[in-house]
Amino acid sequence: MKQASIRQREIRTGWLLTLLAILILLMVFAYPIGRAFWLSLFNQNLGTELQPEFAGFANYARLVGDGRFWQSMWHTTVFTLSSIALELVLGMAIALVLNQAFFGRGLVRTAALIPWALPTAVMGLAWAWIFNDQFGVANDILRLLPAVEPITWLGEPIPAMIALIAADVWKTTPFFAIILLAGLQSISKDLYEAHAIDGATPVQSFVQITLPLLTPQILIALLFRFAQAFGIFDLVLVMTGGGPANATEMISLYIYDTVRRYLDFGYGAALVVVTFLLLILAVAIVGFLLSKTRINVLGDQ
């Protein structure tokens, strides 16, 4: 009876904590998105004296034919996929190095986290100076190379996107490194020793042991970074402001301009809802892959 009473008390405590978590999620996520959806059903422009009019799904129909929306979505997709791909490769390399035993490893691990800890807006200003076409370090390095002309990094579409990706990769690669390093430390060294005895090379051990066992950590890191990179705002605003000629305008900047500059709250709310649904879709796909990966890993073990 005593054990049953303790068990019931634990169940009640668990449900209470779960309900509190659900309540917090509803307050933080559900209400704002629900409010945005409600606003998206109206034509609301605070730049005029007209009262909001119910428009149904007219704002969503307008979105389908909005070339600027699709352009900003394309820029966001290119930036997101390029950034997280480079961050994954570099983060894996850094994690493999930091997982080795060498003198001063603790200091190096701490120093590797500095870019991740620094404010994005401040580092955006620093990178804007680095890629300055007249005084920046990037062009100073190019001038040292033979037959290479300086580049107007932030004044041309493709170089501006490259500059943004480089700044973001430098800033957020440590996040991948620390997540993957934690996963590497959970892998038993006995697996590598047994594999080496069977004649496997380090590359074969990496492909056949490290990557399969690190897949859950990789998917989790990709999930978080995808959400962050897809909603990038401060770095782009500081470095390029979406220019030149909207060539680096992300969906977050387009929403910001729609709401704060043009005061078109109804259409801006529709943009928020659609962007949120796309993120939810991406999270669902990654979550599905993560669950499948866990099942496969547990099955192999």
JOGI-V825225 format. One record per residue. N is the residue number from 1. RES is the residue in one small letter. BURIAL is I if it has 24 or more other ideal C-beta (glycine too) atoms within 12 Angstrom, else O. Layout:
n = {N & N}
res = {RES & RES}
burial = {BURIAL & BURIAL}
//
This chain:
n = {1 & 2 & 3 & 4 & 5 & 6 & 7 & 8 & 9 & 10 & 11 & 12 & 13 & 14 & 15 & 16 & 17 & 18 & 19 & 20 & 21 & 22 & 23 & 24 & 25 & 26 & 27 & 28 & 29 & 30 & 31 & 32 & 33 & 34 & 35 & 36 & 37 & 38 & 39 & 40 & 41 & 42 & 43 & 44 & 45 & 46 & 47 & 48 & 49 & 50 & 51 & 52 & 53 & 54 & 55 & 56 & 57 & 58 & 59 & 60 & 61 & 62 & 63 & 64 & 65 & 66 & 67 & 68 & 69 & 70 & 71 & 72 & 73 & 74 & 75 & 76 & 77 & 78 & 79 & 80 & 81 & 82 & 83 & 84 & 85 & 86 & 87 & 88 & 89 & 90 & 91 & 92 & 93 & 94 & 95 & 96 & 97 & 98 & 99 & 100 & 101 & 102 & 103 & 104 & 105 & 106 & 107 & 108 & 109 & 110 & 111 & 112 & 113 & 114 & 115 & 116 & 117 & 118 & 119 & 120 & 121 & 122 & 123 & 124 & 125 & 126 & 127 & 128 & 129 & 130 & 131 & 132 & 133 & 134 & 135 & 136 & 137 & 138 & 139 & 140 & 141 & 142 & 143 & 144 & 145 & 146 & 147 & 148 & 149 & 150 & 151 & 152 & 153 & 154 & 155 & 156 & 157 & 158 & 159 & 160 & 161 & 162 & 163 & 164 & 165 & 166 & 167 & 168 & 169 & 170 & 171 & 172 & 173 & 174 & 175 & 176 & 177 & 178 & 179 & 180 & 181 & 182 & 183 & 184 & 185 & 186 & 187 & 188 & 189 & 190 & 191 & 192 & 193 & 194 & 195 & 196 & 197 & 198 & 199 & 200 & 201 & 202 & 203 & 204 & 205 & 206 & 207 & 208 & 209 & 210 & 211 & 212 & 213 & 214 & 215 & 216 & 217 & 218 & 219 & 220 & 221 & 222 & 223 & 224 & 225 & 226 & 227 & 228 & 229 & 230 & 231 & 232 & 233 & 234 & 235 & 236 & 237 & 238 & 239 & 240 & 241 & 242 & 243 & 244 & 245 & 246 & 247 & 248 & 249 & 250 & 251 & 252 & 253 & 254 & 255 & 256 & 257 & 258 & 259 & 260 & 261 & 262 & 263 & 264 & 265 & 266 & 267 & 268 & 269 & 270 & 271 & 272 & 273 & 274 & 275 & 276 & 277 & 278 & 279 & 280 & 281 & 282 & 283 & 284 & 285 & 286 & 287 & 288 & 289 & 290 & 291 & 292 & 293 & 294 & 295 & 296 & 297 & 298 & 299 & 300 & 301}
res = {m & k & q & a & s & i & r & q & r & e & i & r & t & g & w & l & l & t & l & l & a & i & l & i & l & l & m & v & f & a & y & p & i & g & r & a & f & w & l & s & l & f & n & q & n & l & g & t & e & l & q & p & e & f & a & g & f & a & n & y & a & r & l & v & g & d & g & r & f & w & q & s & m & w & h & t & t & v & f & t & l & s & s & i & a & l & e & l & v & l & g & m & a & i & a & l & v & l & n & q & a & f & f & g & r & g & l & v & r & t & a & a & l & i & p & w & a & l & p & t & a & v & m & g & l & a & w & a & w & i & f & n & d & q & f & g & v & a & n & d & i & l & r & l & l & p & a & v & e & p & i & t & w & l & g & e & p & i & p & a & m & i & a & l & i & a & a & d & v & w & k & t & t & p & f & f & a & i & i & l & l & a & g & l & q & s & i & s & k & d & l & y & e & a & h & a & i & d & g & a & t & p & v & q & s & f & v & q & i & t & l & p & l & l & t & p & q & i & l & i & a & l & l & f & r & f & a & q & a & f & g & i & f & d & l & v & l & v & m & t & g & g & g & p & a & n & a & t & e & m & i & s & l & y & i & y & d & t & v & r & r & y & l & d & f & g & y & g & a & a & l & v & v & v & t & f & l & l & l & i & l & a & v & a & i & v & g & f & l & l & s & k & t & r & i & n & v & l & g & d & q}
burial = {O & O & O & O & O & O & O & O & O & O & O & O & O & O & O & O & O & O & O & O & O & O & O & O & O & O & O & O & O & O & O & O & I & O & O & I & I & O & I & I & I & I & I & I & I & O & O & O & O & O & O & O & O & O & I & O & O & O & I & I & O & I & I & O & O & I & O & I & I & O & O & I & I & O & I & I & I & I & I & I & O & I & I & I & I & I & I & I & O & I & I & I & O & I & I & I & O & I & I & O & O & O & O & O & O & O & O & O & O & O & O & I & I & O & I & I & O & O & O & I & O & O & I & I & O & O & I & I & I & I & I & O & I & O & O & I & O & I & I & O & O & O & O & O & O & O & O & O & O & O & I & O & I & I & I & O & I & O & I & I & I & I & I & I & I & I & I & I & I & I & I & I & I & I & I & I & I & I & I & I & I & O & I & I & O & O & I & O & O & O & O & O & O & O & O & O & O & O & O & O & O & O & O & O & I & I & O & O & I & I & I & I & I & I & I & I & I & I & I & I & I & I & I & I & I & I & I & I & I & I & I & I & I & I & I & I & I & I & I & I & I & I & I & O & O & I & I & I & I & I & I & I & I & I & I & I & I & I & I & O & O & O & O & I & I & I & I & I & I & I & I & I & I & I & I & I & O & I & I & O & O & I & O & O & O & I & O & O & O & I & O & O & I & O & O & O & O & O & O & O & O}
//
